[in-house]
């Protein structure tokens, strides 16, 4: 897992936990407050995004996992629009959520936007049990 250091090191995933959240609740505030303690577990960008962005990540804070996302027009910075989609949860719960057909989101592998769920699952399952 990678720690969230700085924009030069983390590149396009720098938005995760950024203080310019664009609204948000308790979960977002926790990730902002504890940004230096967040670890990146999995990360995907929409390969077909054109003049837009649609990025998803699974991050870990202490023993809890979160699915976070940012998407929209390329006009605002992604750090202005991110939010928590799922969590806090265990790794097993995140995997079950991503595998689910009825999670009411675009993450399920057979849902309308399958690239994110499938790729996040692949990365999560590839991690060694003691690493993530």
Residue pairs with C-beta under 8 A, 6 or more apart in sequence:
1 39
1 40
1 41
1 60
1 127
1 131
1 132
2 10
2 39
2 40
3 36
3 38
3 39
3 40
4 10
4 13
4 14
4 16
4 17
4 35
4 36
4 38
4 39
4 40
4 59
6 14
7 14
10 40
12 45
12 55
12 78
13 40
13 43
13 55
13 57
14 79
15 55
15 70
15 77
15 78
15 79
15 82
16 31
16 38
16 40
16 57
16 59
16 68
16 82
17 31
17 32
17 34
17 35
17 38
17 59
17 68
18 32
18 35
18 79
18 82
19 32
19 35
20 77
20 79
20 80
21 28
21 32
21 80
21 82
21 83
22 80
22 81
22 82
22 83
23 83
24 32
24 83
24 84
25 84
27 66
27 84
27 87
27 88
28 82
28 83
28 84
30 61
31 38
31 59
31 61
31 66
31 68
31 84
34 61
37 61
37 62
38 59
38 60
38 61
39 59
39 60
39 61
40 57
40 58
40 59
41 57
41 58
41 59
41 60
41 65
41 123
41 124
41 127
41 132
42 57
42 58
42 119
42 120
42 123
42 124
42 127
43 55
43 56
43 57
43 58
43 123
44 55
44 56
44 57
44 115
44 116
44 119
44 120
44 123
45 53
45 54
45 55
46 52
46 53
46 54
46 55
46 71
46 115
46 116
47 115
51 73
51 74
52 71
52 72
52 73
52 74
53 70
53 71
53 72
53 74
53 78
54 69
54 70
54 71
54 116
55 69
55 70
55 71
55 78
56 67
56 68
56 69
56 85
56 107
56 116
56 120
57 67
57 68
57 69
58 65
58 66
58 67
58 68
58 94
58 120
58 123
58 124
59 65
59 66
59 68
60 66
60 132
61 88
63 90
64 87
64 88
64 89
64 90
65 87
65 88
65 89
65 90
65 91
65 93
65 94
66 84
66 86
66 87
66 88
66 89
67 84
67 85
67 86
67 87
67 94
67 97
67 98
67 107
67 120
68 82
68 83
68 84
68 85
69 82
69 83
69 85
70 78
70 79
70 81
70 82
70 83
71 81
72 78
72 81
85 105
85 107
86 94
86 97
86 103
86 105
86 107
87 94
89 97
91 124
91 132
94 124
95 121
95 124
95 125
97 103
97 107
98 107
98 108
98 109
98 117
98 120
98 121
98 124
99 108
99 109
99 117
99 121
100 108
101 108
101 110
101 111
102 108
103 111
105 111
106 112
106 113
106 116
106 117
107 113
107 116
107 117
107 120
108 114
108 117
109 117
109 118
109 121
111 117
124 132
